[in-house]
Amino acid sequence: SVASGDLPREVNALKTGEGGDIAVFGGAGFASALIAAGLVDEFQLFVNPAVLGAGRRIFDQGGFRNLRLLGSKAYACGMVVSRYAPAG
């Protein structure tokens, strides 16, 4: 489904409802809002072999939490996908 408006509130409503896992996709602003609201159970970080030099942070300096590695997989193209869960 597609949501608009107060996205952290929409995601929280989905999490408290019935159903299985929820996957959300969005930019750094959306990710930061979900992190700040404590709604992220797992991060999947895709690292591509390119250096951009700039960009928006998804982890605010004051809001960063320790993460626990769940798994990692490297692909032939050079991309690495690492899965993390918030620790504690």
HTML snippet that shows the backbone in 3Dmol.js (N, CA, C, O; Angstrom):
<script src="https://3Dmol.org/build/3Dmol-min.js"></script>
<div id="view" style="width:600px;height:400px;position:relative"></div>
<script>
const pdb = `
ATOM      1  N   SER A   1       0.837  -1.179   0.000  1.00  0.00           N
ATOM      2  CA  SER A   1       0.000   0.000   0.000  1.00  0.00           C
ATOM      3  C   SER A   1       0.879   1.239   0.000  1.00  0.00           C
ATOM      4  O   SER A   1       2.074   1.165   0.289  1.00  0.00           O
ATOM      5  N   VAL A   2       0.292   2.354  -0.320  1.00  0.00           N
ATOM      6  CA  VAL A   2       1.000   3.630  -0.371  1.00  0.00           C
ATOM      7  C   VAL A   2       0.428   4.525   0.716  1.00  0.00           C
ATOM      8  O   VAL A   2      -0.787   4.594   0.897  1.00  0.00           O
ATOM      9  N   ALA A   3       1.306   5.209   1.436  1.00  0.00           N
ATOM     10  CA  ALA A   3       0.870   6.096   2.511  1.00  0.00           C
ATOM     11  C   ALA A   3       1.385   7.501   2.243  1.00  0.00           C
ATOM     12  O   ALA A   3       2.389   7.688   1.556  1.00  0.00           O
ATOM     13  N   SER A   4       0.694   8.469   2.786  1.00  0.00           N
ATOM     14  CA  SER A   4       1.140   9.856   2.687  1.00  0.00           C
ATOM     15  C   SER A   4       0.762  10.568   3.977  1.00  0.00           C
ATOM     16  O   SER A   4       0.028  10.027   4.804  1.00  0.00           O
ATOM     17  N   GLY A   5       1.264  11.770   4.139  1.00  0.00           N
ATOM     18  CA  GLY A   5       0.967  12.521   5.360  1.00  0.00           C
ATOM     19  C   GLY A   5       2.011  12.257   6.422  1.00  0.00           C
ATOM     20  O   GLY A   5       3.208  12.329   6.143  1.00  0.00           O
ATOM     21  N   ASP A   6       1.579  11.952   7.638  1.00  0.00           N
ATOM     22  CA  ASP A   6       2.478  11.682   8.759  1.00  0.00           C
ATOM     23  C   ASP A   6       2.970  10.242   8.633  1.00  0.00           C
ATOM     24  O   ASP A   6       2.361   9.317   9.172  1.00  0.00           O
ATOM     25  N   LEU A   7       4.080  10.063   7.915  1.00  0.00           N
ATOM     26  CA  LEU A   7       4.542   8.708   7.599  1.00  0.00           C
ATOM     27  C   LEU A   7       4.939   7.901   8.830  1.00  0.00           C
ATOM     28  O   LEU A   7       4.597   6.720   8.889  1.00  0.00           O
ATOM     29  N   PRO A   8       5.644   8.467   9.823  1.00  0.00           N
ATOM     30  CA  PRO A   8       5.916   7.660  11.017  1.00  0.00           C
ATOM     31  C   PRO A   8       4.635   7.166  11.690  1.00  0.00           C
ATOM     32  O   PRO A   8       4.596   6.038  12.181  1.00  0.00           O
ATOM     33  N   ARG A   9       3.596   7.986  11.720  1.00  0.00           N
ATOM     34  CA  ARG A   9       2.324   7.552  12.307  1.00  0.00           C
ATOM     35  C   ARG A   9       1.706   6.426  11.486  1.00  0.00           C
ATOM     36  O   ARG A   9       1.166   5.473  12.048  1.00  0.00           O
ATOM     37  N   GLU A  10       1.782   6.528  10.163  1.00  0.00           N
ATOM     38  CA  GLU A  10       1.254   5.483   9.281  1.00  0.00           C
ATOM     39  C   GLU A  10       1.992   4.162   9.502  1.00  0.00           C
ATOM     40  O   GLU A  10       1.367   3.105   9.585  1.00  0.00           O
ATOM     41  N   VAL A  11       3.322   4.225   9.597  1.00  0.00           N
ATOM     42  CA  VAL A  11       4.119   3.013   9.816  1.00  0.00           C
ATOM     43  C   VAL A  11       3.802   2.419  11.183  1.00  0.00           C
ATOM     44  O   VAL A  11       3.674   1.202  11.311  1.00  0.00           O
ATOM     45  N   ASN A  12       3.675   3.260  12.205  1.00  0.00           N
ATOM     46  CA  ASN A  12       3.332   2.760  13.538  1.00  0.00           C
ATOM     47  C   ASN A  12       1.976   2.058  13.526  1.00  0.00           C
ATOM     48  O   ASN A  12       1.816   1.023  14.172  1.00  0.00           O
ATOM     49  N   ALA A  13       1.004   2.600  12.806  1.00  0.00           N
ATOM     50  CA  ALA A  13      -0.314   1.963  12.711  1.00  0.00           C
ATOM     51  C   ALA A  13      -0.209   0.599  12.043  1.00  0.00           C
ATOM     52  O   ALA A  13      -0.876  -0.347  12.459  1.00  0.00           O
ATOM     53  N   LEU A  14       0.623   0.490  11.011  1.00  0.00           N
ATOM     54  CA  LEU A  14       0.817  -0.801  10.347  1.00  0.00           C
ATOM     55  C   LEU A  14       1.482  -1.806  11.287  1.00  0.00           C
ATOM     56  O   LEU A  14       1.101  -2.976  11.323  1.00  0.00           O
ATOM     57  N   LYS A  15       2.488  -1.341  12.054  1.00  0.00           N
ATOM     58  CA  LYS A  15       3.203  -2.234  12.969  1.00  0.00           C
ATOM     59  C   LYS A  15       2.309  -2.763  14.078  1.00  0.00           C
ATOM     60  O   LYS A  15       2.478  -3.902  14.514  1.00  0.00           O
ATOM     61  N   THR A  16       1.363  -1.961  14.541  1.00  0.00           N
ATOM     62  CA  THR A  16       0.502  -2.395  15.639  1.00  0.00           C
ATOM     63  C   THR A  16      -0.687  -3.205  15.147  1.00  0.00           C
ATOM     64  O   THR A  16      -1.409  -3.789  15.955  1.00  0.00           O
ATOM     65  N   GLY A  17      -0.901  -3.252  13.844  1.00  0.00           N
ATOM     66  CA  GLY A  17      -1.996  -4.032  13.275  1.00  0.00           C
ATOM     67  C   GLY A  17      -1.592  -5.473  13.045  1.00  0.00           C
ATOM     68  O   GLY A  17      -0.488  -5.888  13.400  1.00  0.00           O
ATOM     69  N   GLU A  18      -2.485  -6.221  12.454  1.00  0.00           N
ATOM     70  CA  GLU A  18      -2.214  -7.622  12.136  1.00  0.00           C
ATOM     71  C   GLU A  18      -1.419  -7.710  10.841  1.00  0.00           C
ATOM     72  O   GLU A  18      -1.478  -6.814   9.998  1.00  0.00           O
ATOM     73  N   GLY A  19      -0.684  -8.791  10.696  1.00  0.00           N
ATOM     74  CA  GLY A  19       0.065  -9.002   9.470  1.00  0.00           C
ATOM     75  C   GLY A  19       1.495  -9.384   9.754  1.00  0.00           C
ATOM     76  O   GLY A  19       1.901  -9.566  10.902  1.00  0.00           O
ATOM     77  N   GLY A  20       2.244  -9.502   8.685  1.00  0.00           N
ATOM     78  CA  GLY A  20       3.631  -9.928   8.791  1.00  0.00           C
ATOM     79  C   GLY A  20       4.590  -8.755   8.779  1.00  0.00           C
ATOM     80  O   GLY A  20       4.276  -7.660   9.246  1.00  0.00           O
ATOM     81  N   ASP A  21       5.755  -9.013   8.238  1.00  0.00           N
ATOM     82  CA  ASP A  21       6.807  -8.008   8.178  1.00  0.00           C
ATOM     83  C   ASP A  21       6.398  -6.840   7.288  1.00  0.00           C
ATOM     84  O   ASP A  21       5.588  -6.986   6.372  1.00  0.00           O
ATOM     85  N   ILE A  22       6.975  -5.688   7.579  1.00  0.00           N
ATOM     86  CA  ILE A  22       6.748  -4.480   6.796  1.00  0.00           C
ATOM     87  C   ILE A  22       8.091  -4.041   6.233  1.00  0.00           C
ATOM     88  O   ILE A  22       9.072  -3.943   6.970  1.00  0.00           O
ATOM     89  N   ALA A  23       8.141  -3.781   4.955  1.00  0.00           N
ATOM     90  CA  ALA A  23       9.337  -3.221   4.324  1.00  0.00           C
ATOM     91  C   ALA A  23       8.985  -1.829   3.833  1.00  0.00           C
ATOM     92  O   ALA A  23       7.981  -1.640   3.146  1.00  0.00           O
ATOM     93  N   VAL A  24       9.811  -0.859   4.185  1.00  0.00           N
ATOM     94  CA  VAL A  24       9.586   0.499   3.709  1.00  0.00           C
ATOM     95  C   VAL A  24      10.811   0.953   2.930  1.00  0.00           C
ATOM     96  O   VAL A  24      11.941   0.589   3.254  1.00  0.00           O
ATOM     97  N   PHE A  25      10.573   1.739   1.916  1.00  0.00           N
ATOM     98  CA  PHE A  25      11.639   2.274   1.083  1.00  0.00           C
ATOM     99  C   PHE A  25      11.466   3.778   1.014  1.00  0.00           C
ATOM    100  O   PHE A  25      10.351   4.274   0.853  1.00  0.00           O
ATOM    101  N   GLY A  26      12.548   4.491   1.132  1.00  0.00           N
ATOM    102  CA  GLY A  26      12.468   5.945   1.060  1.00  0.00           C
ATOM    103  C   GLY A  26      13.852   6.541   1.187  1.00  0.00           C
ATOM    104  O   GLY A  26      14.849   5.827   1.291  1.00  0.00           O
ATOM    105  N   GLY A  27      13.893   7.832   1.177  1.00  0.00           N
ATOM    106  CA  GLY A  27      15.151   8.547   1.266  1.00  0.00           C
ATOM    107  C   GLY A  27      15.621   8.727   2.694  1.00  0.00           C
ATOM    108  O   GLY A  27      15.035   8.196   3.637  1.00  0.00           O
ATOM    109  N   ALA A  28      16.699   9.493   2.830  1.00  0.00           N
ATOM    110  CA  ALA A  28      17.318   9.697   4.134  1.00  0.00           C
ATOM    111  C   ALA A  28      16.381  10.392   5.115  1.00  0.00           C
ATOM    112  O   ALA A  28      16.398  10.077   6.305  1.00  0.00           O
ATOM    113  N   GLY A  29      15.567  11.329   4.642  1.00  0.00           N
ATOM    114  CA  GLY A  29      14.638  12.028   5.530  1.00  0.00           C
ATOM    115  C   GLY A  29      13.602  11.090   6.123  1.00  0.00           C
ATOM    116  O   GLY A  29      13.296  11.164   7.313  1.00  0.00           O
ATOM    117  N   PHE A  30      13.066  10.215   5.297  1.00  0.00           N
ATOM    118  CA  PHE A  30      12.077   9.234   5.752  1.00  0.00           C
ATOM    119  C   PHE A  30      12.716   8.270   6.741  1.00  0.00           C
ATOM    120  O   PHE A  30      12.144   7.985   7.793  1.00  0.00           O
ATOM    121  N   ALA A  31      13.902   7.767   6.407  1.00  0.00           N
ATOM    122  CA  ALA A  31      14.605   6.843   7.301  1.00  0.00           C
ATOM    123  C   ALA A  31      14.899   7.505   8.642  1.00  0.00           C
ATOM    124  O   ALA A  31      14.716   6.887   9.691  1.00  0.00           O
ATOM    125  N   SER A  32      15.356   8.759   8.617  1.00  0.00           N
ATOM    126  CA  SER A  32      15.657   9.477   9.860  1.00  0.00           C
ATOM    127  C   SER A  32      14.421   9.634  10.730  1.00  0.00           C
ATOM    128  O   SER A  32      14.500   9.505  11.952  1.00  0.00           O
ATOM    129  N   ALA A  33      13.273   9.912  10.106  1.00  0.00           N
ATOM    130  CA  ALA A  33      12.026  10.070  10.863  1.00  0.00           C
ATOM    131  C   ALA A  33      11.616   8.759  11.528  1.00  0.00           C
ATOM    132  O   ALA A  33      11.150   8.765  12.667  1.00  0.00           O
ATOM    133  N   LEU A  34      11.784   7.637  10.831  1.00  0.00           N
ATOM    134  CA  LEU A  34      11.439   6.335  11.414  1.00  0.00           C
ATOM    135  C   LEU A  34      12.390   5.963  12.542  1.00  0.00           C
ATOM    136  O   LEU A  34      11.969   5.402  13.553  1.00  0.00           O
ATOM    137  N   ILE A  35      13.673   6.273  12.371  1.00  0.00           N
ATOM    138  CA  ILE A  35      14.660   6.001  13.423  1.00  0.00           C
ATOM    139  C   ILE A  35      14.326   6.823  14.664  1.00  0.00           C
ATOM    140  O   ILE A  35      14.315   6.295  15.776  1.00  0.00           O
ATOM    141  N   ALA A  36      14.055   8.115  14.477  1.00  0.00           N
ATOM    142  CA  ALA A  36      13.748   8.999  15.604  1.00  0.00           C
ATOM    143  C   ALA A  36      12.499   8.542  16.351  1.00  0.00           C
ATOM    144  O   ALA A  36      12.401   8.724  17.565  1.00  0.00           O
ATOM    145  N   ALA A  37      11.545   7.950  15.637  1.00  0.00           N
ATOM    146  CA  ALA A  37      10.306   7.469  16.257  1.00  0.00           C
ATOM    147  C   ALA A  37      10.461   6.075  16.857  1.00  0.00           C
ATOM    148  O   ALA A  37       9.513   5.551  17.442  1.00  0.00           O
ATOM    149  N   GLY A  38      11.643   5.463  16.723  1.00  0.00           N
ATOM    150  CA  GLY A  38      11.879   4.129  17.277  1.00  0.00           C
ATOM    151  C   GLY A  38      11.116   3.030  16.565  1.00  0.00           C
ATOM    152  O   GLY A  38      10.748   2.032  17.185  1.00  0.00           O
ATOM    153  N   LEU A  39      10.871   3.196  15.268  1.00  0.00           N
ATOM    154  CA  LEU A  39      10.044   2.249  14.522  1.00  0.00           C
ATOM    155  C   LEU A  39      10.832   1.248  13.689  1.00  0.00           C
ATOM    156  O   LEU A  39      10.234   0.415  13.009  1.00  0.00           O
ATOM    157  N   VAL A  40      12.157   1.310  13.727  1.00  0.00           N
ATOM    158  CA  VAL A  40      12.964   0.430  12.883  1.00  0.00           C
ATOM    159  C   VAL A  40      13.393  -0.800  13.674  1.00  0.00           C
ATOM    160  O   VAL A  40      14.023  -0.683  14.725  1.00  0.00           O
ATOM    161  N   ASP A  41      13.046  -1.986  13.158  1.00  0.00           N
ATOM    162  CA  ASP A  41      13.462  -3.249  13.767  1.00  0.00           C
ATOM    163  C   ASP A  41      14.689  -3.826  13.074  1.00  0.00           C
ATOM    164  O   ASP A  41      15.460  -4.569  13.681  1.00  0.00           O
ATOM    165  N   GLU A  42      14.866  -3.483  11.814  1.00  0.00           N
ATOM    166  CA  GLU A  42      16.002  -3.999  11.051  1.00  0.00           C
ATOM    167  C   GLU A  42      16.361  -3.013   9.955  1.00  0.00           C
ATOM    168  O   GLU A  42      15.488  -2.472   9.276  1.00  0.00           O
ATOM    169  N   PHE A  43      17.664  -2.786   9.792  1.00  0.00           N
ATOM    170  CA  PHE A  43      18.185  -1.958   8.712  1.00  0.00           C
ATOM    171  C   PHE A  43      18.797  -2.875   7.667  1.00  0.00           C
ATOM    172  O   PHE A  43      19.475  -3.840   8.020  1.00  0.00           O
ATOM    173  N   GLN A  44      18.576  -2.600   6.403  1.00  0.00           N
ATOM    174  CA  GLN A  44      19.290  -3.273   5.327  1.00  0.00           C
ATOM    175  C   GLN A  44      20.035  -2.191   4.567  1.00  0.00           C
ATOM    176  O   GLN A  44      19.435  -1.394   3.846  1.00  0.00           O
ATOM    177  N   LEU A  45      21.343  -2.172   4.737  1.00  0.00           N
ATOM    178  CA  LEU A  45      22.176  -1.146   4.127  1.00  0.00           C
ATOM    179  C   LEU A  45      22.826  -1.698   2.871  1.00  0.00           C
ATOM    180  O   LEU A  45      23.551  -2.692   2.915  1.00  0.00           O
ATOM    181  N   PHE A  46      22.561  -1.048   1.764  1.00  0.00           N
ATOM    182  CA  PHE A  46      23.119  -1.433   0.475  1.00  0.00           C
ATOM    183  C   PHE A  46      24.297  -0.514   0.192  1.00  0.00           C
ATOM    184  O   PHE A  46      24.133   0.701   0.079  1.00  0.00           O
ATOM    185  N   VAL A  47      25.486  -1.100   0.079  1.00  0.00           N
ATOM    186  CA  VAL A  47      26.690  -0.325  -0.195  1.00  0.00           C
ATOM    187  C   VAL A  47      27.129  -0.634  -1.614  1.00  0.00           C
ATOM    188  O   VAL A  47      27.462  -1.772  -1.945  1.00  0.00           O
ATOM    189  N   ASN A  48      27.123   0.399  -2.446  1.00  0.00           N
ATOM    190  CA  ASN A  48      27.551   0.254  -3.832  1.00  0.00           C
ATOM    191  C   ASN A  48      28.969   0.776  -3.978  1.00  0.00           C
ATOM    192  O   ASN A  48      29.358   1.712  -3.280  1.00  0.00           O
ATOM    193  N   PRO A  49      29.749   0.184  -4.876  1.00  0.00           N
ATOM    194  CA  PRO A  49      31.146   0.595  -5.035  1.00  0.00           C
ATOM    195  C   PRO A  49      31.269   1.918  -5.796  1.00  0.00           C
ATOM    196  O   PRO A  49      31.734   1.949  -6.935  1.00  0.00           O
ATOM    197  N   ALA A  50      30.849   2.997  -5.159  1.00  0.00           N
ATOM    198  CA  ALA A  50      30.974   4.333  -5.745  1.00  0.00           C
ATOM    199  C   ALA A  50      31.197   5.325  -4.612  1.00  0.00           C
ATOM    200  O   ALA A  50      30.629   5.176  -3.530  1.00  0.00           O
ATOM    201  N   VAL A  51      32.012   6.324  -4.856  1.00  0.00           N
ATOM    202  CA  VAL A  51      32.274   7.354  -3.865  1.00  0.00           C
ATOM    203  C   VAL A  51      31.553   8.617  -4.306  1.00  0.00           C
ATOM    204  O   VAL A  51      31.834   9.165  -5.372  1.00  0.00           O
ATOM    205  N   LEU A  52      30.623   9.072  -3.479  1.00  0.00           N
ATOM    206  CA  LEU A  52      29.850  10.259  -3.821  1.00  0.00           C
ATOM    207  C   LEU A  52      30.394  11.508  -3.143  1.00  0.00           C
ATOM    208  O   LEU A  52      30.302  12.603  -3.699  1.00  0.00           O
ATOM    209  N   GLY A  53      30.958  11.358  -1.953  1.00  0.00           N
ATOM    210  CA  GLY A  53      31.568  12.489  -1.274  1.00  0.00           C
ATOM    211  C   GLY A  53      30.621  13.367  -0.476  1.00  0.00           C
ATOM    212  O   GLY A  53      31.073  14.184   0.326  1.00  0.00           O
ATOM    213  N   ALA A  54      29.339  13.222  -0.672  1.00  0.00           N
ATOM    214  CA  ALA A  54      28.382  14.053   0.062  1.00  0.00           C
ATOM    215  C   ALA A  54      27.048  13.337   0.096  1.00  0.00           C
ATOM    216  O   ALA A  54      26.846  12.335  -0.590  1.00  0.00           O
ATOM    217  N   GLY A  55      26.160  13.851   0.883  1.00  0.00           N
ATOM    218  CA  GLY A  55      24.828  13.266   0.967  1.00  0.00           C
ATOM    219  C   GLY A  55      24.219  13.539   2.317  1.00  0.00           C
ATOM    220  O   GLY A  55      24.864  14.097   3.205  1.00  0.00           O
ATOM    221  N   ARG A  56      23.000  13.152   2.463  1.00  0.00           N
ATOM    222  CA  ARG A  56      22.278  13.372   3.707  1.00  0.00           C
ATOM    223  C   ARG A  56      22.446  12.167   4.621  1.00  0.00           C
ATOM    224  O   ARG A  56      22.385  11.024   4.168  1.00  0.00           O
ATOM    225  N   ARG A  57      22.659  12.425   5.904  1.00  0.00           N
ATOM    226  CA  ARG A  57      22.822  11.353   6.886  1.00  0.00           C
ATOM    227  C   ARG A  57      21.465  10.785   7.276  1.00  0.00           C
ATOM    228  O   ARG A  57      20.486  11.521   7.399  1.00  0.00           O
ATOM    229  N   ILE A  58      21.415   9.468   7.468  1.00  0.00           N
ATOM    230  CA  ILE A  58      20.181   8.880   7.989  1.00  0.00           C
ATOM    231  C   ILE A  58      20.245   8.731   9.506  1.00  0.00           C
ATOM    232  O   ILE A  58      19.207   8.631  10.159  1.00  0.00           O
ATOM    233  N   PHE A  59      21.444   8.715  10.072  1.00  0.00           N
ATOM    234  CA  PHE A  59      21.614   8.626  11.516  1.00  0.00           C
ATOM    235  C   PHE A  59      22.051   9.991  12.029  1.00  0.00           C
ATOM    236  O   PHE A  59      23.163  10.430  11.736  1.00  0.00           O
ATOM    237  N   ASP A  60      21.190  10.674  12.795  1.00  0.00           N
ATOM    238  CA  ASP A  60      21.584  11.938  13.401  1.00  0.00           C
ATOM    239  C   ASP A  60      22.705  11.671  14.388  1.00  0.00           C
ATOM    240  O   ASP A  60      22.783  10.593  14.976  1.00  0.00           O
ATOM    241  N   GLN A  61      23.579  12.663  14.568  1.00  0.00           N
ATOM    242  CA  GLN A  61      24.709  12.467  15.474  1.00  0.00           C
ATOM    243  C   GLN A  61      24.256  12.143  16.889  1.00  0.00           C
ATOM    244  O   GLN A  61      24.865  11.299  17.547  1.00  0.00           O
ATOM    245  N   GLY A  62      23.204  12.791  17.373  1.00  0.00           N
ATOM    246  CA  GLY A  62      22.741  12.544  18.732  1.00  0.00           C
ATOM    247  C   GLY A  62      21.832  11.337  18.855  1.00  0.00           C
ATOM    248  O   GLY A  62      21.620  10.840  19.961  1.00  0.00           O
ATOM    249  N   GLY A  63      21.286  10.850  17.741  1.00  0.00           N
ATOM    250  CA  GLY A  63      20.309   9.781  17.808  1.00  0.00           C
ATOM    251  C   GLY A  63      20.830   8.421  17.398  1.00  0.00           C
ATOM    252  O   GLY A  63      20.056   7.468  17.315  1.00  0.00           O
ATOM    253  N   PHE A  64      22.118   8.305  17.139  1.00  0.00           N
ATOM    254  CA  PHE A  64      22.675   7.032  16.679  1.00  0.00           C
ATOM    255  C   PHE A  64      22.670   6.013  17.804  1.00  0.00           C
ATOM    256  O   PHE A  64      23.055   6.309  18.936  1.00  0.00           O
ATOM    257  N   ARG A  65      22.229   4.811  17.474  1.00  0.00           N
ATOM    258  CA  ARG A  65      22.248   3.701  18.429  1.00  0.00           C
ATOM    259  C   ARG A  65      23.216   2.643  17.915  1.00  0.00           C
ATOM    260  O   ARG A  65      23.522   2.586  16.724  1.00  0.00           O
ATOM    261  N   ASN A  66      23.689   1.810  18.830  1.00  0.00           N
ATOM    262  CA  ASN A  66      24.518   0.683  18.416  1.00  0.00           C
ATOM    263  C   ASN A  66      23.664  -0.310  17.645  1.00  0.00           C
ATOM    264  O   ASN A  66      22.479  -0.484  17.927  1.00  0.00           O
ATOM    265  N   LEU A  67      24.282  -0.951  16.673  1.00  0.00           N
ATOM    266  CA  LEU A  67      23.584  -1.921  15.840  1.00  0.00           C
ATOM    267  C   LEU A  67      24.249  -3.282  15.965  1.00  0.00           C
ATOM    268  O   LEU A  67      25.455  -3.380  16.190  1.00  0.00           O
ATOM    269  N   ARG A  68      23.446  -4.333  15.816  1.00  0.00           N
ATOM    270  CA  ARG A  68      23.934  -5.715  15.868  1.00  0.00           C
ATOM    271  C   ARG A  68      23.829  -6.290  14.464  1.00  0.00           C
ATOM    272  O   ARG A  68      22.758  -6.259  13.858  1.00  0.00           O
ATOM    273  N   LEU A  69      24.937  -6.816  13.939  1.00  0.00           N
ATOM    274  CA  LEU A  69      24.960  -7.386  12.595  1.00  0.00           C
ATOM    275  C   LEU A  69      24.156  -8.680  12.555  1.00  0.00           C
ATOM    276  O   LEU A  69      24.396  -9.591  13.347  1.00  0.00           O
ATOM    277  N   LEU A  70      23.198  -8.758  11.626  1.00  0.00           N
ATOM    278  CA  LEU A  70      22.385  -9.962  11.436  1.00  0.00           C
ATOM    279  C   LEU A  70      22.920 -10.824  10.302  1.00  0.00           C
ATOM    280  O   LEU A  70      22.759 -12.044  10.315  1.00  0.00           O
ATOM    281  N   GLY A  71      23.543 -10.204   9.339  1.00  0.00           N
ATOM    282  CA  GLY A  71      24.075 -10.937   8.201  1.00  0.00           C
ATOM    283  C   GLY A  71      24.589  -9.984   7.146  1.00  0.00           C
ATOM    284  O   GLY A  71      24.270  -8.795   7.155  1.00  0.00           O
ATOM    285  N   SER A  72      25.386 -10.513   6.239  1.00  0.00           N
ATOM    286  CA  SER A  72      25.961  -9.698   5.178  1.00  0.00           C
ATOM    287  C   SER A  72      26.171 -10.566   3.953  1.00  0.00           C
ATOM    288  O   SER A  72      26.530 -11.737   4.070  1.00  0.00           O
ATOM    289  N   LYS A  73      25.947  -9.994   2.773  1.00  0.00           N
ATOM    290  CA  LYS A  73      26.141 -10.737   1.536  1.00  0.00           C
ATOM    291  C   LYS A  73      26.762  -9.827   0.494  1.00  0.00           C
ATOM    292  O   LYS A  73      26.304  -8.704   0.282  1.00  0.00           O
ATOM    293  N   ALA A  74      27.810 -10.322  -0.156  1.00  0.00           N
ATOM    294  CA  ALA A  74      28.461  -9.590  -1.244  1.00  0.00           C
ATOM    295  C   ALA A  74      27.989 -10.157  -2.577  1.00  0.00           C
ATOM    296  O   ALA A  74      27.799 -11.364  -2.719  1.00  0.00           O
ATOM    297  N   TYR A  75      27.804  -9.276  -3.543  1.00  0.00           N
ATOM    298  CA  TYR A  75      27.362  -9.669  -4.879  1.00  0.00           C
ATOM    299  C   TYR A  75      28.487  -9.452  -5.884  1.00  0.00           C
ATOM    300  O   TYR A  75      29.396  -8.657  -5.644  1.00  0.00           O
ATOM    301  N   ALA A  76      28.426 -10.159  -7.008  1.00  0.00           N
ATOM    302  CA  ALA A  76      29.473 -10.102  -8.032  1.00  0.00           C
ATOM    303  C   ALA A  76      29.691  -8.687  -8.561  1.00  0.00           C
ATOM    304  O   ALA A  76      30.801  -8.354  -8.977  1.00  0.00           O
ATOM    305  N   CYS A  77      28.665  -7.857  -8.554  1.00  0.00           N
ATOM    306  CA  CYS A  77      28.780  -6.482  -9.059  1.00  0.00           C
ATOM    307  C   CYS A  77      29.552  -5.581  -8.097  1.00  0.00           C
ATOM    308  O   CYS A  77      29.862  -4.440  -8.440  1.00  0.00           O
ATOM    309  N   GLY A  78      29.864  -6.075  -6.903  1.00  0.00           N
ATOM    310  CA  GLY A  78      30.586  -5.293  -5.915  1.00  0.00           C
ATOM    311  C   GLY A  78      29.707  -4.753  -4.801  1.00  0.00           C
ATOM    312  O   GLY A  78      30.217  -4.283  -3.784  1.00  0.00           O
ATOM    313  N   MET A  79      28.403  -4.813  -4.976  1.00  0.00           N
ATOM    314  CA  MET A  79      27.490  -4.325  -3.944  1.00  0.00           C
ATOM    315  C   MET A  79      27.493  -5.289  -2.757  1.00  0.00           C
ATOM    316  O   MET A  79      27.589  -6.504  -2.926  1.00  0.00           O
ATOM    317  N   VAL A  80      27.386  -4.724  -1.564  1.00  0.00           N
ATOM    318  CA  VAL A  80      27.293  -5.505  -0.334  1.00  0.00           C
ATOM    319  C   VAL A  80      26.016  -5.083   0.389  1.00  0.00           C
ATOM    320  O   VAL A  80      25.748  -3.892   0.548  1.00  0.00           O
ATOM    321  N   VAL A  81      25.231  -6.069   0.824  1.00  0.00           N
ATOM    322  CA  VAL A  81      24.021  -5.802   1.603  1.00  0.00           C
ATOM    323  C   VAL A  81      24.266  -6.329   3.009  1.00  0.00           C
ATOM    324  O   VAL A  81      24.506  -7.520   3.206  1.00  0.00           O
ATOM    325  N   SER A  82      24.201  -5.429   3.978  1.00  0.00           N
ATOM    326  CA  SER A  82      24.381  -5.805   5.381  1.00  0.00           C
ATOM    327  C   SER A  82      23.083  -5.543   6.120  1.00  0.00           C
ATOM    328  O   SER A  82      22.460  -4.495   5.953  1.00  0.00           O
ATOM    329  N   ARG A  83      22.677  -6.512   6.945  1.00  0.00           N
ATOM    330  CA  ARG A  83      21.441  -6.411   7.721  1.00  0.00           C
ATOM    331  C   ARG A  83      21.801  -6.214   9.188  1.00  0.00           C
ATOM    332  O   ARG A  83      22.603  -6.963   9.747  1.00  0.00           O
ATOM    333  N   TYR A  84      21.200  -5.201   9.803  1.00  0.00           N
ATOM    334  CA  TYR A  84      21.460  -4.874  11.196  1.00  0.00           C
ATOM    335  C   TYR A  84      20.151  -4.727  11.957  1.00  0.00           C
ATOM    336  O   TYR A  84      19.123  -4.374  11.380  1.00  0.00           O
ATOM    337  N   ALA A  85      20.197  -5.000  13.261  1.00  0.00           N
ATOM    338  CA  ALA A  85      19.078  -4.732  14.163  1.00  0.00           C
ATOM    339  C   ALA A  85      19.569  -3.764  15.229  1.00  0.00           C
ATOM    340  O   ALA A  85      20.737  -3.815  15.614  1.00  0.00           O
ATOM    341  N   PRO A  86      18.699  -2.881  15.712  1.00  0.00           N
ATOM    342  CA  PRO A  86      19.108  -2.015  16.817  1.00  0.00           C
ATOM    343  C   PRO A  86      19.506  -2.866  18.026  1.00  0.00           C
ATOM    344  O   PRO A  86      18.808  -3.820  18.369  1.00  0.00           O
ATOM    345  N   ALA A  87      20.610  -2.530  18.664  1.00  0.00           N
ATOM    346  CA  ALA A  87      21.076  -3.255  19.853  1.00  0.00           C
ATOM    347  C   ALA A  87      20.553  -2.542  21.087  1.00  0.00           C
ATOM    348  O   ALA A  87      20.755  -1.340  21.262  1.00  0.00           O
ATOM    349  N   GLY A  88      19.886  -3.294  21.929  1.00  0.00           N
ATOM    350  CA  GLY A  88      19.385  -2.741  23.188  1.00  0.00           C
ATOM    351  C   GLY A  88      18.177  -1.973  23.071  1.00  0.00           C
ATOM    352  O   GLY A  88      17.671  -1.463  24.071  1.00  0.00           O
TER     353      GLY A  88
END
`;
const viewer = $3Dmol.createViewer("view");
viewer.addModel(pdb, "pdb");
viewer.setStyle({}, {cartoon: {color: "spectrum"}});
viewer.zoomTo();
viewer.render();
</script>
